[in-house]
Amino acid sequence: MSTGTARSTPSDTATGCPVTGAGAGAATCPVAFPLRRPGRPFPPPEYADYRDGGEPVRSELPSGPVWLVTRHADVRAVLTDPRISADPSRPGFPKAARTGGAPSADEVPGWFVSMDPPEHDRFRRTLIPEFTVRKVRALRPEIQQIVDDRIEAILAKDGAADLIEDFALPVPSLVIAGMLGVPRADRDFFEAKTRVLVTLSSSDEERDAATAALLRYLGRLIRIKERRPGTDLISRLAATGTLSRQELSGVAMLLLIAGHETTANNIGLGIVQLLTNPQWIGDDRVVEELLRYYSVADLVAFRVALADVEIGGRTIRAGEGILPLLAAANHDDDAFDGAGAFDPERSARSHVAFGYGVHQCLGQNLVRLEMEIAYRTLFDRIPTLRLAVPADDLRVKYDGVLFGLHELPVTWG
């Protein structure tokens, strides 16, 4: 598994364009996109060169040009500037393909991360009470039981398992399914559809079909909950009367995807990091540092300028696309000393792994709790756990919107 930061020569290897320093190079000579490529470290070593240049760097997507923003302070500025929009329906909004990236509210009503205030705020106000620290802490016994059950199933495998398939993926999947009131028997269905949506190589037709299937399923589930409400999140949201059925379907789809895929990648990568650095096993500080270090949602915060705005000394014009690279910001030495090293002793709470500003991840407290319980319980129950292959041989999701592992073979005993 290639991770960590390594420096490259100050040019993009695909185009030969200079990427360090201010001036015409960054403005006129686009660098290749996407930057995540097989066999190379993550974050890509070019990120450090872009930061050194001090300005956003221009790249190209099928939808048109996009400015890559890499410095921690600049990423925060982009994510909090009201002149910069998260709405994919805005002219110039960058997309990897026709249906790639976040859908607009017209495509999936209720997909509130693609909305700007004040419309975004209506959804946020409805959901915030469901993800408070108190509400999340109350889920600890349920999460602990799910983790315990998964470890029992792993131990029954007689000395070998894939901790992505057997642990990292099912734990958050079962947690969010339980919260929403989705039957456990349907977990394979929504995991398969989510996998299509977060894979960069999926075709537009595959994405359309997966989205439609998820929305149909959730629409049926919502109608059932309306007739026979329970104690689950979908039933409670339906009872508020603040969301239409279509909007609630979109909200539930967003929570399903965000609630398991991102957390699964964080759990898997963290297990590898702890197995290769066992001195940190049992340290409560590892969760925050793992979130910063891996920044699995590096490529999700697409934006577009609604007016001319200056970011990092560069004027970005109205209608130009922007991509704040979260992993680049979290590996900025100006924000974190020795940012390329994994060091749980540092103070990492200012990271942007969950975004920043009004769109900061609602479920961040849930992610932290799931990771903490997963690591503590796994290493307590299986103290002889070890990788079954060298870490560098692990297959990485270079083709995914989210960074992570395809599988994690381990053994013990």
C-alpha positions in Angstrom: 0.0 0.0 0.0 1.6 3.2 -1.2 0.9 6.0 1.4 2.7 8.9 2.8 4.2 11.9 1.2 7.1 11.9 -1.2 8.4 14.8 -3.2 8.6 14.8 -7.0 10.3 17.0 -9.5 8.4 20.4 -9.8 6.5 19.5 -12.9 3.5 17.4 -13.8 4.7 14.1 -15.2 1.9 13.8 -17.8 2.1 17.3 -19.3 5.6 18.6 -18.4 4.0 21.8 -17.1 5.7 23.7 -14.4 3.8 23.7 -11.1 6.0 25.6 -8.7 6.1 29.3 -8.2 3.5 31.9 -9.1 2.9 33.3 -12.6 2.0 32.1 -16.0 2.9 28.4 -15.5 0.0 27.7 -13.2 -2.4 29.9 -15.2 -1.7 28.6 -18.7 -0.4 25.1 -18.5 -2.9 22.7 -16.9 -1.8 19.7 -14.9 -3.2 16.2 -15.4 -6.3 15.1 -13.5 -7.1 12.9 -11.6 -3.8 12.9 -9.8 -4.3 9.6 -7.9 -2.6 6.9 -10.0 -1.7 3.2 -9.3 1.7 2.5 -7.8 2.2 6.0 -6.5 2.0 7.4 -3.0 -1.1 9.0 -1.5 -1.4 11.9 -1.2 0.2 12.4 -4.6 3.6 14.0 -4.3 2.5 16.8 -6.7 0.4 18.2 -3.9 3.5 19.4 -2.1 4.7 21.1 -5.3 1.4 22.9 -5.8 1.5 24.1 -2.2 5.0 25.4 -2.7 3.8 27.4 -5.7 1.5 29.4 -3.4 -1.4 29.6 -5.8 -4.2 27.4 -7.0 -3.1 25.3 -10.0 -5.2 24.9 -13.1 -6.3 21.4 -14.3 -8.8 20.0 -16.8 -11.9 17.9 -16.4 -14.3 16.7 -19.1 -16.6 19.5 -18.0 -13.9 22.1 -18.4 -11.1 23.8 -16.4 -10.9 23.5 -12.6 -8.6 25.2 -10.1 -6.9 22.9 -7.6 -6.5 24.4 -4.1 -4.0 22.8 -1.9 -2.9 25.0 1.1 -4.8 24.5 4.4 -5.7 28.1 4.8 -6.8 28.4 1.2 -9.0 25.3 1.4 -10.7 26.6 4.4 -11.2 29.9 2.7 -12.9 28.2 -0.3 -15.1 26.1 1.9 -16.4 29.2 3.9 -16.7 31.9 1.1 -20.4 32.6 0.3 -19.3 33.6 -3.2 -18.3 30.0 -3.9 -21.1 27.5 -4.5 -21.5 23.7 -3.9 -24.5 23.6 -6.3 -23.7 21.4 -9.3 -26.4 23.0 -11.4 -24.4 26.3 -11.5 -22.7 27.2 -14.8 -19.1 26.1 -14.8 -19.5 23.6 -11.9 -16.7 20.9 -12.4 -17.7 17.3 -13.0 -15.6 14.3 -13.8 -18.3 13.1 -16.1 -22.0 13.8 -16.9 -23.2 12.0 -13.7 -19.9 12.0 -11.9 -19.6 13.8 -8.5 -22.4 15.0 -6.4 -25.9 15.2 -8.0 -27.8 18.5 -8.0 -31.0 19.0 -6.1 -32.9 18.6 -9.4 -31.4 15.2 -10.0 -31.8 13.9 -6.4 -34.1 16.1 -4.2 -32.8 16.1 -0.7 -29.1 15.8 -1.6 -28.4 18.8 0.6 -24.6 18.8 0.4 -25.2 20.1 -3.1 -27.2 23.1 -2.0 -26.2 26.5 -0.9 -27.8 28.5 2.0 -30.6 29.2 2.7 -32.0 26.1 1.1 -29.2 24.0 2.5 -29.9 25.3 6.0 -33.5 23.9 6.0 -32.1 20.4 5.7 -29.3 21.0 8.1 -31.6 22.3 10.8 -33.8 19.2 10.5 -30.8 16.8 10.7 -28.5 18.4 13.3 -30.5 17.2 16.3 -30.1 13.6 15.1 -26.2 13.8 15.1 -25.4 15.6 18.3 -22.7 14.3 20.6 -25.3 13.2 23.0 -27.3 11.3 20.4 -24.2 9.6 19.0 -22.9 8.6 22.4 -26.3 6.9 23.0 -25.5 4.6 20.1 -22.3 3.2 21.8 -23.9 -0.1 23.1 -25.5 -0.8 19.7 -22.2 -0.1 17.8 -20.3 -2.2 20.4 -22.6 -5.1 19.8 -22.2 -4.9 16.0 -18.4 -4.9 16.4 -18.5 -7.8 18.9 -20.6 -9.8 16.5 -18.4 -9.2 13.6 -15.3 -10.2 15.5 -17.0 -13.4 16.6 -17.7 -14.2 13.0 -14.0 -13.4 12.1 -12.7 -15.7 14.9 -14.9 -18.5 13.5 -12.9 -18.3 10.3 -10.0 -20.3 11.9 -7.1 -17.9 11.4 -7.6 -15.9 8.2 -10.0 -13.2 7.1 -10.4 -10.2 4.8 -10.9 -7.3 7.2 -12.5 -5.1 4.6 -15.3 -7.6 3.7 -15.6 -9.1 7.1 -15.1 -6.0 9.4 -14.4 -2.6 8.0 -17.4 -2.5 5.6 -20.1 -4.4 7.5 -19.6 -2.5 10.8 -20.6 1.0 9.5 -23.0 -0.5 7.0 -24.9 -2.2 9.8 -24.7 0.9 12.0 -26.2 3.3 9.5 -28.7 0.7 8.3 -29.9 0.2 11.9 -30.1 4.0 12.4 -32.2 4.5 9.3 -34.4 1.4 9.8 -33.1 -0.4 6.7 -33.4 -4.2 7.1 -30.1 -6.0 7.5 -31.0 -8.3 4.8 -30.8 -5.4 2.3 -27.3 -4.4 3.2 -25.7 -6.2 0.2 -28.1 -4.3 -2.1 -27.2 -0.8 -1.0 -23.5 -1.6 -0.7 -23.4 -2.8 -4.3 -25.2 0.3 -5.6 -23.0 2.6 -3.5 -19.9 0.9 -4.9 -21.0 1.9 -8.4 -21.5 5.5 -7.4 -18.1 5.9 -5.7 -16.1 4.2 -8.5 -14.5 6.7 -10.9 -14.6 4.2 -13.8 -18.4 3.6 -13.6 -20.2 4.7 -16.7 -22.9 7.3 -16.7 -25.5 4.7 -17.4 -24.3 2.6 -14.5 -24.5 5.6 -12.2 -28.0 6.5 -13.4 -29.2 3.0 -12.8 -27.7 2.7 -9.3 -29.2 6.0 -8.3 -32.6 5.1 -9.6 -32.5 1.7 -7.9 -31.6 3.3 -4.5 -34.2 6.0 -4.7 -36.9 3.5 -5.7 -36.0 1.2 -2.7 -35.9 4.1 -0.3 -39.2 5.5 -1.6 -40.9 2.2 -0.8 -39.2 2.0 2.6 -40.4 5.6 3.5 -44.0 4.7 2.5 -43.8 1.7 4.8 -42.4 3.9 7.7 -45.2 6.4 7.1 -47.8 3.7 7.6 -46.0 1.9 10.4 -43.5 4.3 12.0 -40.8 3.0 14.3 -38.0 4.5 16.4 -35.6 4.7 13.5 -34.3 7.9 11.8 -36.4 7.7 8.7 -39.6 7.4 10.8 -38.5 10.4 12.9 -37.6 12.6 9.9 -40.9 11.7 8.2 -42.8 12.8 11.3 -41.2 16.2 11.3 -43.2 17.2 8.2 -40.3 19.4 7.0 -39.2 17.2 4.1 -41.2 15.9 1.2 -41.1 12.1 0.5 -38.8 12.8 -2.5 -36.5 14.9 -0.3 -36.4 12.3 2.4 -35.4 9.7 -0.1 -32.5 11.8 -1.2 -31.5 12.5 2.4 -31.6 8.8 3.3 -29.6 7.9 0.2 -26.9 10.5 1.1 -26.8 9.2 4.7 -26.5 5.6 3.6 -23.6 6.3 1.2 -21.8 8.7 3.5 -22.5 6.6 6.6 -20.8 3.5 5.5 -18.4 3.9 2.6 -16.3 6.7 4.1 -16.1 5.1 7.5 -15.2 1.7 6.1 -12.2 3.1 4.2 -11.1 4.9 7.4 -11.4 1.8 9.5 -9.5 -0.4 7.0 -6.6 2.1 6.5 -6.3 2.6 10.2 -6.0 -1.1 10.9 -3.0 -1.3 8.5 -1.4 1.8 10.1 -1.8 0.3 13.6 -0.5 -3.1 12.5 2.6 -1.6 11.0 3.0 0.9 13.9 1.9 -1.2 16.9 3.2 1.3 19.4 0.1 3.3 18.8 -2.4 0.5 19.5 -4.7 1.5 22.3 -3.8 5.3 22.1 -7.1 7.3 22.0 -5.4 10.0 19.8 -5.0 7.8 16.8 -8.5 8.4 15.4 -8.0 12.1 14.8 -4.5 11.6 13.3 -5.8 8.8 11.0 -8.6 11.1 9.7 -6.0 13.8 8.9 -3.3 11.5 7.6 -5.5 9.6 5.1 -8.2 12.2 4.2 -10.1 9.6 2.3 -12.7 12.0 0.9 -10.0 14.1 -0.8 -11.9 14.5 -4.1 -15.4 15.3 -3.0 -15.5 19.1 -2.4 -16.1 20.4 -5.9 -17.1 24.1 -6.0 -17.7 26.9 -8.5 -17.1 30.6 -8.1 -20.2 32.8 -8.3 -18.2 36.0 -8.5 -14.6 36.9 -9.0 -12.7 35.8 -5.8 -9.1 35.8 -4.8 -7.7 32.6 -3.4 -4.1 32.2 -2.4 -3.1 35.3 -4.5 -4.9 34.0 -7.6 -8.1 35.6 -9.0 -10.6 32.9 -9.8 -13.3 34.3 -12.1 -17.0 33.8 -11.8 -18.0 30.5 -13.4 -14.7 28.8 -12.9 -14.6 25.5 -11.2 -12.6 24.9 -7.9 -11.5 21.7 -6.2 -10.2 22.1 -2.7 -8.0 19.0 -2.2 -8.6 17.9 1.4 -5.6 15.6 1.6 -3.3 18.3 0.3 -4.6 20.7 3.0 -4.2 18.1 5.7 -0.6 17.5 4.7 0.4 21.2 4.7 3.4 21.7 6.9 2.3 25.2 7.6 -0.7 23.8 9.4 0.8 20.5 10.8 4.5 20.2 11.6 6.0 17.3 9.8 2.6 16.7 8.2 3.9 13.8 6.1 4.5 11.7 9.2 1.9 9.7 11.1 2.1 11.2 14.6 -0.9 10.8 17.0 0.9 13.0 19.5 0.3 16.1 17.4 -2.9 18.2 17.7 -4.8 17.3 14.5 -8.3 18.7 15.3 -7.9 21.5 12.8 -7.9 19.0 9.9 -10.4 19.3 7.1 -11.0 15.6 6.5 -14.7 16.3 7.2 -14.7 19.5 5.2 -15.2 22.9 6.8 -17.9 25.5 7.1 -21.6 25.0 6.6 -21.0 21.8 4.7 -18.9 20.1 7.3 -19.9 16.5 7.7 -22.9 16.0 10.0 -21.8 12.5 10.9 -18.3 13.2 12.0 -19.0 12.3 15.7 -20.5 9.0 14.5 -17.4 8.2 12.4 -15.1 8.9 15.3 -17.0 6.7 17.7 -17.2 3.8 15.2 -13.4 4.0 14.5 -12.6 4.2 18.3 -14.8 1.2 19.1 -13.6 -0.8 16.1 -9.8 -0.4 16.8 -10.0 -0.9 20.6 -12.2 -4.0 20.3 -10.4 -5.6 17.4 -6.9 -5.4 19.0 -8.2 -6.4 22.4 -10.0 -9.5 21.1 -7.3 -10.5 18.5 -4.0 -9.4 20.0 -1.9 -11.6 17.6 -3.5 -10.0 14.5 -1.1 -9.5 11.6 -1.1 -8.7 7.9 -1.2 -11.8 5.6 0.7 -9.9 2.9 3.2 -7.1 2.9 1.5 -3.7 3.3 2.9 -2.5 0.0 1.1 -5.3 -1.8 -2.4 -4.3 -0.6 -4.7 -3.3 -3.4 -5.6 0.4 -3.1 -8.7 2.1 -4.5 -7.0 4.3 -7.0 -10.2 4.1 -9.1 -12.5 5.3 -6.3 -13.9 8.7 -5.4 -12.8 7.8 -1.9 -9.4 6.5 -1.0 -9.2 3.1 0.7 -8.4 -0.6 0.3 -10.1 -3.2 -1.8 -9.2 -5.9 0.6 -7.2 -6.5 3.8 -6.1 -10.1 4.3 -5.0 -10.9 7.9 -4.1 -13.8 10.0 -3.7 -14.5 13.7 -2.8 -17.1 16.2 
